[in-house]
């Protein structure tokens, strides 16, 4: 019954059905009220539409599909084309979306029903707008096309039904023009797998005589044969800037609306920073600190920005303070990098100790504190030791995003 309600009834058909049910109930006593006349007037077209809905499905093809990725709050226009695959007119058709199931709530498509008419050589066109209310991963039903009655109340079985598909809603972010960071250049082991065509490649530059202790794999056999003495190859080692972006994902098990709002703003800030560095030649590692450490490498042609946004779209908050448990593991991974940019949701002793440990390892630190109201500890005093700390209110992040979207 639920499937019939969602797929066989159009939006106006549901309205007429509910109207019939309401006036039918109100007019049960025909001697006291004349509402039953409205019921008789409304149920007639519905019965005719039901008889027409028993016809076979039209022979048409649906060209077009829903997008796989979109940004939260930004509608995406979807163009749909319906082509007739049989001679003669197809009659009134409706391109419809069955509506979200329990895994697809949060995604909407307008209009739900698009009425088109097509014939051989004259396809029908419809334009839909798909919008995600919040970031995440959704499984949404696909589009379908059916034949309908002249009033567009009920539809036949779908002639073309697209399968359900997963849709990723990216977090909203804003453009950062300049982001000065205290960076340097360190030797990164394994330069060839980690670097792209930009910067200093670990490549062959010259030859020299063999010295005791040189590995045999570096011997240049042709030069040895030509000169008669062992000769080895010299390489230019790989030095480049490698930056880590660390996101604090801790929220209480029952967060207040302001805390949840701050978490979403922190995700947007990290996405904005990742977008900024995706246009640079730095190698960027994204770390989400939680029960599990999520790591994504981007920049210098290693990965597109979409790879980072895919992870941020599905990121859930952590309900246990992460830095006490995963701090040592992060120190081990981050100790060889040049700069760490951390986005934290509050300022307390655990977060300060984690960042101070990075400073003790010789890593430059830049911090963004995204928090509504006063923090637990004073962060301005720690800025004298750790480096630059920027405080952001969630409202400020949302206002920045809204200004860019309005422009």
RABEL-V854251 format. One record per residue. N is the residue number from 1. RES is the residue in three letters. SS is DSSP state (hx for helix, st for strand, lp for the rest). PSI is psi in radians with two decimals (* if undefined). NEAR is the number of other ideal C-beta (glycine too) atoms within 12 Angstrom. Layout:
n->[N/N]
res->[RES/RES]
ss->[SS/SS]
psi->[PSI/PSI]
near->[NEAR/NEAR]
//
This chain:
n->[1/2/3/4/5/6/7/8/9/10/11/12/13/14/15/16/17/18/19/20/21/22/23/24/25/26/27/28/29/30/31/32/33/34/35/36/37/38/39/40/41/42/43/44/45/46/47/48/49/50/51/52/53/54/55/56/57/58/59/60/61/62/63/64/65/66/67/68/69/70/71/72/73/74/75/76/77/78/79/80/81/82/83/84/85/86/87/88/89/90/91/92/93/94/95/96/97/98/99/100/101/102/103/104/105/106/107/108/109/110/111/112/113/114/115/116/117/118/119/120/121/122/123/124/125/126/127/128/129/130/131/132/133/134/135/136/137/138/139/140/141/142/143/144/145/146/147/148/149/150/151/152/153/154/155/156/157/158/159/160/161/162/163/164/165/166/167/168/169/170/171/172/173/174/175/176/177/178/179/180/181/182/183/184/185/186/187/188/189/190/191/192/193/194/195/196/197/198/199/200/201/202/203/204/205/206/207/208/209/210/211/212/213/214/215/216/217/218/219/220/221/222/223/224/225/226/227/228/229/230/231/232/233/234/235/236/237/238/239/240/241/242/243/244/245/246/247/248/249/250/251/252/253/254/255/256/257/258/259/260/261/262/263/264/265/266/267/268/269/270/271/272/273/274/275/276/277/278/279/280/281/282/283/284/285/286/287/288/289/290/291/292/293/294/295/296/297/298/299/300/301/302/303/304/305/306/307/308/309/310/311/312/313/314/315/316/317/318/319/320/321/322/323/324/325/326/327/328/329/330/331/332/333/334/335/336/337/338/339/340/341/342/343/344/345/346/347/348/349/350/351/352/353/354/355/356/357/358/359/360/361/362/363/364/365/366/367/368/369/370/371/372/373/374/375/376/377/378/379/380/381/382/383/384/385/386/387/388/389/390/391/392/393/394/395/396/397/398/399/400/401/402/403/404/405/406/407]
res->[UNK/UNK/UNK/UNK/UNK/UNK/UNK/UNK/UNK/UNK/UNK/UNK/UNK/UNK/UNK/UNK/UNK/UNK/UNK/UNK/UNK/UNK/UNK/UNK/UNK/UNK/UNK/UNK/UNK/UNK/UNK/UNK/UNK/UNK/UNK/UNK/UNK/UNK/UNK/UNK/UNK/UNK/UNK/UNK/UNK/UNK/UNK/UNK/UNK/UNK/UNK/UNK/UNK/UNK/UNK/UNK/UNK/UNK/UNK/UNK/UNK/UNK/UNK/UNK/UNK/UNK/UNK/UNK/UNK/UNK/UNK/UNK/UNK/UNK/UNK/UNK/UNK/UNK/UNK/UNK/UNK/UNK/UNK/UNK/UNK/UNK/UNK/UNK/UNK/UNK/UNK/UNK/UNK/UNK/UNK/UNK/UNK/UNK/UNK/UNK/UNK/UNK/UNK/UNK/UNK/UNK/UNK/UNK/UNK/UNK/UNK/UNK/UNK/UNK/UNK/UNK/UNK/UNK/UNK/UNK/UNK/UNK/UNK/UNK/UNK/UNK/UNK/UNK/UNK/UNK/UNK/UNK/UNK/UNK/UNK/UNK/UNK/UNK/UNK/UNK/UNK/UNK/UNK/UNK/UNK/UNK/UNK/UNK/UNK/UNK/UNK/UNK/UNK/UNK/UNK/UNK/UNK/UNK/UNK/UNK/UNK/UNK/UNK/UNK/UNK/UNK/UNK/UNK/UNK/UNK/UNK/UNK/UNK/UNK/UNK/UNK/UNK/UNK/UNK/UNK/UNK/UNK/UNK/UNK/UNK/UNK/UNK/UNK/UNK/UNK/UNK/UNK/UNK/UNK/UNK/UNK/UNK/UNK/UNK/UNK/UNK/UNK/UNK/UNK/UNK/UNK/UNK/UNK/UNK/UNK/UNK/UNK/UNK/UNK/UNK/UNK/UNK/UNK/UNK/UNK/UNK/UNK/UNK/UNK/UNK/UNK/UNK/UNK/UNK/UNK/UNK/UNK/UNK/UNK/UNK/UNK/UNK/UNK/UNK/UNK/UNK/UNK/UNK/UNK/UNK/UNK/UNK/UNK/UNK/UNK/UNK/UNK/UNK/UNK/UNK/UNK/UNK/UNK/UNK/UNK/UNK/UNK/UNK/UNK/UNK/UNK/UNK/UNK/UNK/UNK/UNK/UNK/UNK/UNK/UNK/UNK/UNK/UNK/UNK/UNK/UNK/UNK/UNK/UNK/UNK/UNK/UNK/UNK/UNK/UNK/UNK/UNK/UNK/UNK/UNK/UNK/UNK/UNK/UNK/UNK/UNK/UNK/UNK/UNK/UNK/UNK/UNK/UNK/UNK/UNK/UNK/UNK/UNK/UNK/UNK/UNK/UNK/UNK/UNK/UNK/UNK/UNK/UNK/UNK/UNK/UNK/UNK/UNK/UNK/UNK/UNK/UNK/UNK/UNK/UNK/UNK/UNK/UNK/UNK/UNK/UNK/UNK/UNK/UNK/UNK/UNK/UNK/UNK/UNK/UNK/UNK/UNK/UNK/UNK/UNK/UNK/UNK/UNK/UNK/UNK/UNK/UNK/UNK/UNK/UNK/UNK/UNK/UNK/UNK/UNK/UNK/UNK/UNK/UNK/UNK/UNK/UNK/UNK/UNK/UNK/UNK/UNK/UNK/UNK/UNK/UNK/UNK/UNK/UNK/UNK/UNK/UNK/UNK/UNK/UNK/UNK/UNK/UNK/UNK/UNK/UNK/UNK/UNK/UNK/UNK/UNK/UNK]
ss->[lp/hx/hx/hx/hx/hx/hx/lp/st/lp/hx/hx/hx/hx/hx/hx/hx/hx/hx/hx/hx/hx/hx/hx/hx/hx/lp/lp/lp/lp/lp/lp/lp/lp/lp/hx/hx/hx/hx/hx/hx/hx/hx/hx/hx/hx/hx/hx/hx/hx/hx/hx/lp/lp/lp/lp/lp/lp/lp/st/st/st/st/lp/lp/lp/lp/lp/st/st/st/lp/lp/lp/lp/st/st/st/st/st/st/st/st/st/lp/lp/lp/lp/lp/lp/lp/lp/st/st/st/st/st/lp/lp/lp/lp/lp/lp/lp/lp/lp/st/st/st/st/lp/lp/st/st/st/st/lp/lp/st/lp/lp/st/lp/st/st/st/st/st/st/st/st/st/lp/lp/lp/st/st/st/st/st/lp/lp/st/st/st/st/st/st/lp/lp/lp/lp/lp/st/st/lp/lp/lp/lp/st/st/lp/lp/lp/st/st/st/st/st/st/lp/lp/lp/lp/lp/lp/lp/lp/lp/lp/lp/lp/lp/lp/lp/st/st/lp/lp/lp/hx/hx/hx/hx/lp/lp/lp/lp/lp/lp/lp/lp/lp/st/st/st/st/st/st/lp/lp/lp/lp/lp/lp/hx/hx/hx/st/lp/hx/hx/hx/hx/hx/hx/hx/lp/lp/lp/st/st/st/st/st/lp/lp/lp/st/st/lp/st/st/st/st/st/st/st/lp/st/lp/lp/lp/lp/lp/lp/hx/hx/hx/hx/hx/hx/hx/hx/hx/hx/hx/hx/hx/hx/hx/hx/hx/hx/hx/hx/hx/lp/lp/lp/lp/lp/st/st/st/st/st/st/st/lp/lp/lp/lp/st/st/st/st/st/lp/lp/lp/lp/lp/lp/hx/hx/hx/hx/hx/hx/hx/hx/hx/lp/lp/lp/lp/st/lp/lp/lp/hx/hx/hx/hx/hx/hx/hx/hx/hx/hx/hx/hx/hx/lp/lp/lp/lp/st/st/st/st/st/st/lp/lp/lp/lp/hx/hx/hx/hx/hx/hx/hx/hx/hx/hx/hx/hx/lp/lp/lp/st/st/st/st/st/st/st/lp/lp/lp/lp/lp/lp/lp/lp/lp/lp/lp/lp/hx/hx/hx/hx/lp/lp/st/st/st/st/lp/hx/hx/hx/hx/hx/hx/hx/hx/hx/hx/hx/hx/hx/lp]
psi->[-0.68/-0.69/-0.71/-0.73/-0.66/-0.59/-0.56/-0.46/2.33/3.08/-0.76/-0.53/-0.68/-0.70/-0.79/-0.67/-0.80/-0.66/-0.78/-0.74/-0.69/-0.87/-0.49/-0.71/-0.70/-0.44/0.47/-0.65/1.66/-0.25/-0.40/-0.39/2.71/0.28/-0.43/-0.39/-0.66/-0.66/-0.78/-0.59/-0.63/-0.55/-0.36/-0.99/-0.57/-0.67/-0.74/-0.72/-0.65/-0.66/-0.70/-0.45/-0.21/-0.09/2.88/2.78/2.64/2.74/1.52/2.95/2.48/2.09/2.14/2.65/2.93/2.64/2.65/-0.44/2.53/2.87/2.42/2.31/-0.08/1.98/2.48/2.22/2.29/2.14/2.29/2.44/2.29/2.14/2.35/2.32/0.18/2.78/2.61/2.87/2.56/-0.29/-3.12/2.25/2.75/2.19/2.03/2.81/2.23/-0.18/2.81/2.46/-2.95/-0.29/-0.15/0.21/2.41/-0.14/2.32/2.65/2.24/2.38/2.74/-0.65/2.27/2.06/2.24/2.92/2.32/2.85/2.89/2.18/-0.04/1.46/2.73/2.60/2.57/2.58/2.24/2.74/2.16/2.29/2.42/2.29/-0.53/2.79/2.77/-3.07/2.21/2.55/1.94/2.57/2.66/3.08/2.77/2.78/2.37/2.85/2.54/2.96/2.94/-0.52/-0.14/0.73/-0.79/2.67/2.70/-3.09/2.58/2.30/-0.54/2.13/2.10/2.52/2.79/2.56/2.73/2.37/2.28/2.21/1.96/2.65/2.65/2.50/2.90/2.91/2.29/2.05/-0.86/2.40/1.48/2.30/2.55/1.64/2.79/-2.90/2.13/2.72/2.22/1.98/2.52/0.83/-0.64/-0.82/-0.47/-0.40/2.82/-2.74/-0.10/2.67/-2.75/1.94/2.62/1.50/2.84/2.23/-0.54/-3.09/2.80/2.99/2.63/2.40/2.67/2.25/-0.23/2.39/2.56/-0.46/-0.25/0.00/2.35/1.73/-0.62/-0.74/-0.61/-0.76/-0.61/-0.67/-0.37/0.03/2.67/2.34/2.39/2.77/2.52/2.47/2.66/2.07/2.78/2.04/2.23/2.92/2.30/2.12/2.45/2.34/2.07/2.24/2.24/2.13/0.29/2.24/2.59/2.85/-0.53/1.36/2.59/2.79/-0.64/-0.63/-0.71/-0.65/-0.71/-0.65/-0.79/-0.63/-0.64/-0.69/-0.70/-0.68/-0.77/-0.68/-0.64/-0.72/-0.72/-0.68/-0.68/-0.81/-0.28/-0.30/0.10/3.13/0.21/2.57/2.19/2.28/2.25/2.17/2.18/1.95/2.07/-2.72/-0.67/2.52/2.00/2.22/2.29/2.30/2.37/2.99/2.78/0.70/0.27/-0.66/2.69/2.89/-0.51/-0.56/-0.70/-0.77/-0.51/-0.72/-0.76/-0.51/-0.58/0.14/2.25/2.67/2.73/2.39/0.14/2.43/2.04/-0.51/-0.42/-0.67/-0.76/-0.05/-0.87/-0.66/-0.67/-0.65/-0.68/-0.65/-0.56/-0.17/-0.49/0.10/3.05/-0.70/2.52/2.16/2.03/2.37/1.91/2.74/-0.15/3.11/2.00/-3.05/-0.67/-0.80/-0.71/-0.68/-0.68/-0.81/-0.59/-0.62/-0.63/-0.70/-0.65/-0.43/-0.01/0.27/2.29/2.53/2.38/2.31/2.40/2.18/1.97/1.84/2.47/2.14/-3.01/2.49/2.93/-0.81/2.88/2.16/-0.36/-0.51/-0.62/-0.39/-0.44/-0.48/-0.78/-0.58/-2.79/2.28/2.22/2.23/2.28/2.31/2.53/-0.65/-0.62/-0.71/-0.79/-0.66/-0.67/-0.73/-0.75/-0.61/-0.75/-0.67/-0.58/-0.55/*]
near->[8/12/16/17/18/25/33/33/34/38/27/27/36/26/21/32/28/18/24/29/19/19/24/25/16/19/24/15/12/15/9/10/16/15/22/22/16/21/26/18/19/29/24/18/25/32/22/20/33/26/15/26/31/17/22/16/28/36/26/37/25/41/24/29/27/38/29/21/29/36/33/34/28/25/22/27/18/32/23/37/27/38/27/30/22/19/10/15/20/36/32/33/43/50/49/44/41/32/29/25/19/12/17/29/17/26/37/27/36/20/23/32/36/35/31/37/26/35/22/17/12/17/26/33/22/32/20/30/24/40/27/34/22/26/35/29/28/35/22/37/31/31/39/41/46/42/41/42/32/17/25/35/36/38/44/34/22/31/33/33/23/25/15/23/23/23/37/31/39/37/42/36/36/30/21/28/11/10/28/15/33/21/28/20/22/28/21/30/16/15/25/19/15/33/31/23/12/19/28/25/22/23/17/17/13/15/23/21/20/22/14/8/8/19/12/13/10/23/22/25/17/11/22/20/12/12/16/9/16/22/23/26/26/21/22/19/22/27/21/32/32/43/42/46/49/46/47/44/38/35/29/18/11/10/21/14/13/21/27/21/26/39/41/40/38/44/46/45/45/47/42/36/47/45/34/29/35/33/22/28/24/39/40/43/38/42/41/38/43/29/19/18/29/30/26/32/34/39/36/32/22/28/25/19/31/22/25/39/35/29/36/44/36/23/37/25/28/28/17/19/28/32/37/20/19/30/28/19/22/34/29/16/25/39/21/24/39/32/38/44/46/50/43/45/46/33/34/24/19/26/37/31/23/39/43/25/27/38/28/16/25/19/35/30/38/32/45/41/41/41/37/28/19/14/27/18/20/18/32/18/13/29/21/13/19/33/27/25/31/29/29/32/24/29/18/24/38/28/18/24/31/17/14/22/19/11/9]
//
